[in-house]
Amino acid sequence: MKDASPGFVRKQFLVRGNLHGSRFAAAVFLLVRSLNLRGWIRPFSRGYEIQLEGDEGTLKAFENQFLSRFQQADYRFELVSINRINPKGDMSFSLREAENRQSGGRWVLPDRGQCSECVAEMLNPDNRRFFYPYTFCADCGPRYSIARKGLLRRGDTSLGKYPLCEQCLSEVGNSRDRRFLHLVNTCPICGPSVELWDHCGVVKGRQRDAFIQSAAVIEKGGVLAVKEISGFSLVSLATVNEPVRRIRALLDSAHQPIPCILDSVDAIDAFVLAGVKERDWLMQSSAPLLRMKKRNNVSSLSGQIAPFGSHLDIGLPGSGILHLLMNLLHRPLAVISGAERRLPNACTEREALQAFEGHIDSMLVSDLPILRTTPDSLVQRLGGQRQVLRHGKGIVPQEIKMEGSKKELIALGGKRITSLGLSVEERSFLLAPIGPLEQGSSLDFFFDNLNDSKALFDHDPQQLQADMDSQALTAQYALSTETKVQQIEHDLAHVMAGIPCDFEISHVMALCFDEGIGLGRQDELNGGECLWLEGNEWQRIIQFESFCLPGGDSSIDDNRACLFGMLHETFGKKMWDVLPLKLRAQLNLQEIEQWDQVFDRKLQCRQTRSVTQWWFGLAALLLGTHRNRYQGHTFSELEAVMDREMDLRRGVKPYAHPINQAGEAKQMSILGWKPMLQGIVTDMQQGRHAQYILRRVFCTFSQWILKIAATLHPQCIILSGSAFENRIWTEYLMGTLTQHGFRTQLPDQIPLNDNGLAIGQLRAASRGMNVQPTEMPSITEALTKISESSVS
């Protein structure tokens, strides 16, 4: 290093952001070299330090271009500081070894689907990566799935045991190559290898030959287990019944759609009704599955793909392995992730052979270890936006900016299904879904995830955020530790998940309509709450009228139990007289007597206010659906009844819908749904079609909420909870409120169900929300003015 040139100055730029594994450093290199500046760039745990030397004008030009170019390129970062330091006389610009700063924690990017350039290389016989599935560049490929301790060094990843060959090193060092500075560059010479095993574990082929034989297994109607970076998947033709039936037998579900992977976005029109937005979402780097309404008479697909549903889960190849298999077969594939909660969990070849024994014919494996299993992401269109049903590959760890607290927190989420949330300074991360927690394997997975997350993010929590329900296993775990614990009301956490960062909480009305898993006061299950929020204070102002749920938590997905509880609450023992004949015929006299005893003695019964359970009961009444077989199943069945082209606001009146006052001080309003159920039964007895009844129900809920909003004049109405996965109802409600001048807000890219609860718990902490509700006399007084009569 020589003395600094006369007139040169040196500046230090500290950049903070979740940037490791992206093209950020390479882009800085190109900008610096174009300006002929000197110095170096060095990564640290949560960003980069850049030191540059040159004349004042050129350094100012770098600063201006850096901010404009990189913000347009959608890099999420902050330029924390610019400091003038002593010149050191650097002769060039270089990359320095990563520095581990003791700043408490690391940030990690999600995986990305392969880009079109890498796919083209894999399919080009003249390219050295021909038929090599681990073909990635700085724009695509795994991040989260391969990270052991962040993404600062290659040695911190699962590819660390594969030294780079000369050609890969040359690409990494070439500033004109799209693999410039790419941390996990690899090729057939220096990277992981692929083998095909038979169902006994005997090797049958390697590398390209393994793919050719794998395609032959699938072509003959076999089932192939595939070891992906994020876990095992099961693959078969989607056009043949027998292999899909075998996958379904392992899934142990006769109803859940099995995802269908197509070779191009243009192919989806033959199977589903898709718009421009759906096409764009399918082609995003996160490579999600998309739930869409299937076309009538889709005869080219196996009837086992979605045998009882009106929707299909459609996707494009999201990995090199699927791209290569699709290139050989050119036919729709049934592909289900082994991380799907209904399937046995496996991380090694031997575990997979044992877990899938009798259900697979061959297994395509590699010597690249699986560090953590992640399911496929699943989204749907809701209110014109992309709504996440299941956050998985390509989305987790989902980075969410937080305001306020800089504490290191871990949020443990809910009771039955959950996801962990980590807060590191002003950023939070939502991790993969876990559950149901009552299953032993899921509970083990919870603790594995917890320990893995602490190591990956270098996270030492100062505080745990947990559910207020002491029966939740996550809350019990939190209270058993020596770490400080803050328990958050279940419905408050749901609501906070829907409030955007930097949104001022003032005159906010929030609806939490969910599964009713969170235990509220008086030992009742919540799930039908309306909250009012002002700053860090909140008050529960309105509740859905409760009903008895026989079986309690065990009946969460039992539509018929929900219906019987609703009917008993409304009609008492006369409920059997109003039950439609098709449902009554399914019960003999002894079963009816047993149900009567359950209600009379309150055997394993619990009161619930769950709007989701109310919808499940209504589906049992109108459609005869006995259970909610998978996430979104019941709502898909209800949607199938509705005609997309129908004007839902035309030609119907709402049912009677009183808003009553409860409590000695009349501090709580109750949405009384019993008159609505009585009206529904009357309509059914008069032969009204389910479609007509649903339109009236939509109208009734809208008038309820509109009446409350018109009284309280909220700045914004937050919609949270799994009931809003009911797509047509939610869009109708949002449209009605918008038409009357009210702003509505759904959680942005966060699941509506309890898998998004951890983010709400973290937001409640960062906003300093009061743990206990605060009575607001002005709001209570306004509610007493709402008429108890029905709105016509």
N, C-alpha and C positions, 0 to 999 in steps of 0.2 A: 504494500500500500504506500503510495507516494503522498507528498504534501498536497493539500487542497489547491486547486487552481485559483488564481486571483479573481476575486469578484464572485466566487461560488459560495452558496449557502447550502445548509443541510437541514432537512425537515424530517420529523418523525410523524407518520400517520398511523393512528391506531384504529383499526376497523373491526367492529364487532358484529357478528352475524353467524348464522348456521350455514357456513360456506364450504366446509371441508367435503371433498368428494364432488365438487362442482368445477366449472371451468373458470372460476373467479381468478385464481392465481395465474393461469395461462393468459387470461385477458389483460391482467395488470402487466404481465411481461410484455405483451405486444404493444400496449399503450406506452410504456416506459421507453422501450426501444425505438418507437416511432418518434419520440421527443429527444432521443439521445441523452437520457439522464443516466445517472450512475447510482449504485447503492445495492440494496438487497430487500427481499421479502422473506418473512419467516412466519410460519403458522404457530399459533398457540391454541390453547384449549377451546376458546370461543371466538376465534377470528384470526386476523393477521396483523403483524406489525410490518410497516413499510418504511424504510429509510431511503431518502432520495437526496442526491446532491446535484446542483446545477445553478444556473443563474436564476434570479428572482422571477423574471418573466416566464421562463419555461416551467418552473415549479408551479406558478399560478395557473398556467395553461393546463398542467396535469390535473390540478385540483378541480378546475372547471369541467374538463372533459371526463374526469373520473366520475364525478357526481352525475353528469347528464347521461353519459353512455351507460353506466352500470345500473342506474335506476330505470332506464328504458328497457334494459335487458332483464328486468324483473328479479335482480338479485336483492334479497332482503337483508339489508345491513344498515349499520349506523357508523358514520364517521365520528368516532368518539372524541378524538382530539387531534390537533395539529400543533406540534411543538418545534420550535427552532432549536437546533442543537449544534455543537461544534462540528465543522467539516472534518472528514477523515481521509479524503483523497482517494476514494474508490475509483478503480479504472474501468469497471463494467457493472452490469446489473446481474445479480445471481439469486438463487434460491438457497436459503440457509436451512439447516436442520431444525426440525420442530422443537419448540421450547415448551416444557410443561410448566405453565405459570400456576402458582397456588391460588387460583381464583375461585375454586369451588365449583367443579362440575364441567361437563362437556355437553356439546350439542351434536346431534346426529341427524342426517338427512334420510328421508324414506328411499326405498328402492324405486327404480324407474324401469319401465318397459324398454325393450331394445329399440333404438332409432332405426330409421329406414336405411341409413348408410351401412350400419352394422349388419342388418338383415341381408342387404345386397351382397356384402362380402361373404357371408355364410353360404349364399346360394351361387356364388361365382366359382366355377371349376378352376379358374386361373388364379384365384386368390389363395394365399397361404393359409387362410382361415376357413377354407372351404369345408362345410359341414362340421364346423367346430362350434358347439352351443354356447361356450363362454366367451363370445365375441362382444366386447363392450368398448365404449370410449368415454370421454369425459362428459358426454351428454346423456348417457344411459347406463343401465346395469344396476347391480345391487349396491346398496350402501348399508342400510340398517341390518340386513340379513347377514352380512359378513363381518360386521364390526365387533371386535372383542372389547377394545378400550378406545372407542372413538375412531376417527379416521385421519389421525395426524400422520401416521406412518404405515407403510405396507405391513410391517411386522405386527401392527395392532389388529390385523384382520385375519380371517381364515385363509387368505391367500398368501400369508406371510411365509409359509413353508415351501413356496414355489419361487425360487430365484428367477429373475428375468433373464431371458436369453439375449444375445447381442442385438437381434432385430427389434425386440420389444424395447430394449434400452435405447436404441436409436430413435424409435418413435417417441418415447417419453422425453427425449432431449431435443426433439426437433420442434421449434416454435411454429412451424407451418403445418404440423400434423395435428389432427383433432384429438390425438392421444397425448399431446404435449402435457407433461407433468401429471399424467393420469396415474393415480396411486395404485390401481389394481389392474393394470394392463396385463394381458396374458395371451397365449396362443397355444396351438397343439404341441409345440416343442417344449414349452416351459410350464404349461398350466395343467389343470386337472384333466384326467382321462375318463372315458366313459366305457362301460361294459354292459352287456346284456346277460342277465342270469335267468335260468329257468326257475320254476316255482320251488325247486329244491336248493337253489343257490349255486348251481353249476354254471360256470361261464360259457356262453354260447357265441359271443362275438365282442369285438372291441371297436371303438371309434366309429367311423362311418358305417362299417359293416353292422355294428350294433343297432344303428338307426334303421338300416334296411331290413334287418330281421325283426325289429320292433314293429315296423310298419306292417310287415307280413303277419305278425301275430294279431294285430288289430284288424287287418283286412279280412282275416279268417273268422272274425267274430269273437276274438279273445279279449281279455281284460289285462291291461298293462299297468303295473305300478311304476311310477316315475319318481326318482329322487331329484327334486328341485332344490335350489339353494335355501328356500324358505319352508321346506317340508315335503313329504311324499304326497303325490296325487295319484288318482286312479283314472285311467284313460281307456275309452272304447269308442267304437263307432256310435254316433247318435242316431243312426238310421235303422239299427237292428235291435229287436226287442231283447233277445236273450242276454247279451253282455250288459245291457243297461239294467235288466232285471237283477243280474248278479250284483252289480254295484248297489242297487237299491236294497237288496237283502242285507248287505253289510251296513248300509246306512240305517237300516231298521226303521224306515219311514215309507209308507205307501203314498204319501202325498207331496212331500217336499220336492220342488223342481230340481232337477239335476242340470247344472250349467251346460250350455251348448256353445262350443267355440267354433267360429266360422273363419274362413280364410281371408275375408275382406269385408270392409264396411258396406260395400255394395250388395253383399249377399244377404244382408239382414232383411231386406224388403220382402223376401219370399216367406218369412216366418213371423215377423212382428210388424206392428204399426209404429214407425219411428219418424220423428221429425228431424229438423236440422240440428237442434241442440243435442239430441240423443246421439246423432252421428259424431258430433264433435267430442262428446264425452267419451265415447268408445275409443277414440283415437288419441286421447290424452296419454301422457307419459305414465300416469298412475295405473293405466290398463285395468279399469274396473269392470266388473260384471254389471250389466244394466237390466233391471227388471222392467219388461214392457209387455203390453197386452198382445197376445198372439193372434194371428189371423185365423179366420175360420177355416177348417178343413186343411190343416197343415199335414198332409198325408206323407210327406217325405221324411218326417222325423218319427222315431219310435214313439209309440203311445206311452212308453214307460218314462219318457223325459219329464212330462208334467201331466200325469194321467187324470187328475181331478181338478186342475187349476186352469184359470183363464190367462195366465201370464207365463212368460218364459224368461229365464235368466240367460242373457246373451253376452258374449264377449269375443274379443279377438285374441290371438296368441300373445301372451305376455312374457314369454321366455324364449330363449334360443331353442330349447328342446321342443317346445310346442310348434315353433316356426318350422323346424326341420321335419317333424312328423307330418305337419299339415302340408308341407311341400311335396312329400312322398305320397300322401293319400288324397288330397284335394276333396275331402268330404267332411261334413260336420262331425265334430268330436264331442262326446260326453266327457267332461273333465270335472272332477270334484276334488277339492283340496283335502288332504289328510288331516289338516288342522281344523276342518269342520267339526264342531263340537260333538256331533253324533257318531263320528268315526273314531276308531282306536288311534291314540297318539303314538307316533313312531319317529325316532330321530336317526336310527342306525338301520343298516340292511337287515341285521338279524331280528331286530324288533319288528321291522316291516314284514318279514317272512312269517313271523309268528302271528302278528296282528291280522294279516290279510290271508292267512292260510285257508285254502279251499275256495277263495274268491278271485284269485288272479292266476294267469297262465305264465307270465314272465315279469321280470323286473329290470328296468333300465336304471343303472346306478352309476355313481362316480365316486372318486376318492376325496372329493371336497366335503368336509364335514358340515352337518346342519347345526348351527349354533342356537337357533330359536325357530319355532314353528309359527307361521302367520297365515291366517285364512285369506281367501280372496276377498277383495272389497266388493261391496254390492251397493248400488245406488239406484234411485228412481227419480223421475221428474215430479216435482211437487211445487205448485204455484209458480211454474215457469223456471224454477231453480233446481239445481242438483241437490237432492236430499240423500244423505248417507244412511242406508239401512244397516250396513255392517262395515266398519272401518278395518281394513286389513292391508294386504300388500299394496304398495304404492301410495298409501296414505299414512300409515304409522311408521315412525312416531310422528303424530300430527302436531306441528308446531303452532302454538296459539299465543299471541302476544298478550301479556298481562300488565296491568297498571298497578302502581302502588308498591306493595311489599316486595322486598328483596330477600325474604327468607327462603331457605331451602325447605320445601314441603313435599310430602307425598300424600296424595289423596287416594283413598282405598275404594271409593265408589259405593255401590249398593249392596243389596242383600242376596239376590238370587243370581243375577248376571251382573258383571261389572267389568270395568277397565281401570287400570292404574293411571293416575295422573301425576306428573312430576313438575315441580316449579323450580326453575333455576334462574335467579334474578327475576327480570321482568318477562321472561318467556316460560311457557308451560308446554308440556308434551303429553298427548293422550296416547296410551299404548294399546296393544291388541286386546280384543274382547276375551273374557274368561267366563266360564260358567256352563251349566248351572252349578253353583257352589255346593249344593247339597250332595253332588257326586264326588266321591273320594278322589278320583283322578283329576277333576277340575280344581279341587282344593290344593292338591299337590302342585298343579300347574300355577295356581295363584302364588304360592310361596316361591316356586322356581322363577316366575316372572319378577317377583319383588326383589329377589337376590340378584338376578341378572341385570335388572334395571339400575340397581345401586352401583354395580360394577361398571356397566357400560357408560353411564352418565357421570361416574365418579361422584356419586351423590350421597351425602351424609345428612339426612333430614333432621332439621331442628324441631319439626312439628309434624304430626300426622293429622289428616282431615278424615273424619269418618262419619257414617250415618248416625242419626240420633237414635235409631232403633237398636236397642241393646240385644235383640235377638239376631241381628245380622252378624254372621261369622267374621266379616271384615271389622266391624266395630269391636267385637270381643277380642280379636287379635290386637287391635290398636290399644285397647285398655289394658292388655296383659303386658305391654312393653313398658320400658322406663322412659320412653320418649313422650314429650308433651302432646296431648291429644285435644283437638277441638272437634266437637260433634255438631253437625249441621243438620237442620231439619230437611227431610227428604224432598219435600215439595219446594222449599227455598232453593236447594241445590239445582233442581230441575230448571227453575225459573232463571237462576243466575247463568246457567249454561246458554240460555238464549239471549243474554244481554251482550251486545258487542263491546269490544274494548273501546275506551274513550267515550262511551255513551253516558251522558249525564242522566243519573237516575232521579227523575223528577216527574211526579204525576204519572207513574207507570202502573198499568193494570196488567196482571200476569195470570194466565190460565195454566194450571198444571193438571192435565187430564192424562193419567197414566195407568199402569197395571194394578195399582193399589197394593204394592208390596211394602212400601214404607209404613211403619206402624206409627199412628198418630196418637192423640190424647184419647182418653176413655177406652184404650185398648182397641181402637178401630183402625182399619186399614184405610189410609188416605187414597188419593187418586182422582178426586174431583174437587179441586181447590181453586179459589180465585184470591190472589194476593194483591195488595196495594203497596207500592214501594216509594219511599221518599228519602233520598240520600242513603244513609246506612240503616234506616229504620224500615220496618215492614209490618204489615198487619194482614192476618187472614180474615177476609171480609165476607166471602160467600163460599158455601160448600154444596156439593151435589148431595141430594138426599140419600141416606145410606140404605142398604138392604143386606139381608143375611146371606152370607156365602157359605153354604155347607161344605165342609172340608177345609176351609181356611186357605192357607198358602198352597196346599196340595191341589186345589181346584182352580188355580190361576188360569190354566188353559182349558178348563172343562166348561165348554159353552153351555151344555145342558144344565150343569149345576148352577151356573150364573142365572140362567133363565128361571129355574125353579125357585131360586132365592128371590128374584124380582117378582114372580107371580105370587109367591107366598106373602111377600111384603104388601102387595096390592090387594089380593083377593082372599087371603087366608086359606082355609080348607076348601073354599069354593074354587081354588085354582084349577083343580082337575076338570071342573065343568067348562072352563073357558079354554082349556088346552086344545089346540087344533087336533082333529081326529087322527091325522097322520102321525103326530107325536104321541097321542094317547094310546094308539094301537101298539106302540112299541113297549108299553108297560103292562105287566099283569097286575092283578089285585094285590098280590103279596108285595110287589115292589112299591106300589102306591102307599101301602100301609107302612112300609119301612121308611119312605120319604117323610110321611106324616110324623113318625116317631122322631126322626132327625130334627125336624123343625120344632116339635112340641118340647123336646128335651134339650134342644140347642146342642146336640151332639157334634162336637168338633166344628161348631159354627162360629163365624166371626163376622161382625158388621163391616161392610166395606162401602166406600164412596167412589169406587173406581169407575170412571167413565169408560175406560177400555173394557172392563168386565161387563158393563151395561151393554156396550155394542156387541160383545160376544154373545150375551144372552139374547139380544134382538136377532142376531144371525141364526141362533138355534130356533127361535120362534118363526122367523120368516122363511128360512132356507133349510132347516133341519140339520145344520152342521153341528156335530157332537163335540168336536174339539178344535182348538187352534193348533194345528199340527206343526207349524213352523212359523217363524217370524213373518208377519204380514199375510198369513194364510186367510184368516177370516175376513180381513179387509179386502183382499183380492176377490173373495167370493161375493162380497157385497158389491164391489165395483162391477163385477161381471153382470149383475142384474141391471145396472144403469146403462142407458144408451148415451154414448159420448156426445152425440149430436143433439140431445134433448135440451131444451131450455129449462133448467131446473127451477127457475123462479116463476114459471108461468103456470097458472091454473090450479094452484093448491093454497090452502090456508093452513096455518100452524095448528097443532093440537093445543089444548089448554095447557098453560105452563105458568102456574103461580110461583111467585117469589115470596116465601114466608119468612117471618122473623122467628128466631130461636133464642133460648136462654132467658133467664129472668130479666136481664138488662136489655134484652133484644139487641145484643151486640153482634149477632151473626145472622146473615141471610141464608136461606136454604132454597136451592133450586128444586122445586117439587115436580118429579117426573111421573108420579103415579097417575095423574089424569091423562098424561100422554100415553102411557101404556094401556089404560082403559080404552082410549080412543083407537089405538092400534088394534086391540082385540076386536072392537066393534067393526072396524074396517075389514078385518079378516073374515069375520062372520058374515059380512055383506058381500064377500067375494072380491074385495079390492085386491089388485095385483101388488106384489111386493115392491115393484118399482114406484108405484103411486105412494105407498106408505113411506118408503124411504125419502121421497121428495118432501113429504109433510114433516118427517123427522128432521131433515136438514133445515127446513124453514123454521121449525120450532126452536132448535138450538140457536139459530142465528138471531131470532127475535129476542130470546133470553139475553144473549150477550149484548145485543144492540141496545136493549133497554137499560142494562147496567151502564154501558159506556156512555149513553146519552145523559145519564144522571150524574156520572162522576167526571166526565170530560177528560179522559186520560191523554197524555202526550203520545203514548205508544201502548199497544197491546201486544204482550209477549205470548206466544203459543208454544207450550212445551209439554212433553210427555208422549207416550206411545200412541195414545188415541189419535193424534194428529198424523200418524202414518196412514190413516183412513183418507186416502188421497182426494177422492171426489168431494167428500164432506168438507175437508179442510179448505180446498180451493173454493168451494161454494161460500164457506164462512168468511174467508179472506176477501172474496169478491164483494160480499154484502157489506162488510165493515169498511172496505175501501170506498165503495160507492157512497157511503154516508160520511166520508171525510175522515175516517180513522186510520192511522198508520198501524200496520201489523208487522210483527217480526218473528221469524222462525230461527232456531239455532243455525248458525252459518257453518256448514260442513261438519256438524257434530251430530251424532245419532240422537234421535228424539227419545229413545228408551233409556234404560238405566246404564247403558254403556257410555253415555255422555255425562253421567252424574259426577264423575271425578272432576271434570272441568268446572262444573258449577260449584263444587266444594272449594276448589282453588280460587275461583273468582270471588266467592263470598269472603274468603280470607283476605285476598288482596284489596278488596273494597272496604274491608273493615265492617262488614254487615253485622248487626246485632244478632247474637245467637237466639235470643228470645224475641217473640213478636212484641211490638209496641202499639198500644191502643191509640188510635187517632180519632178523637171525638168528632171532628168535622166530617170525616168519611162515614163513620157510623151513623151520624145524624142524617147525612144525605141518603143513605140506604133505606132508612125508615120511611122515606117519602115515596119509595117505589111502590106502586099499587100492587096489591096482592091478587088483583083480578087478572084474568087471562087477556093477552093482547090478541085482538082479532086481525 
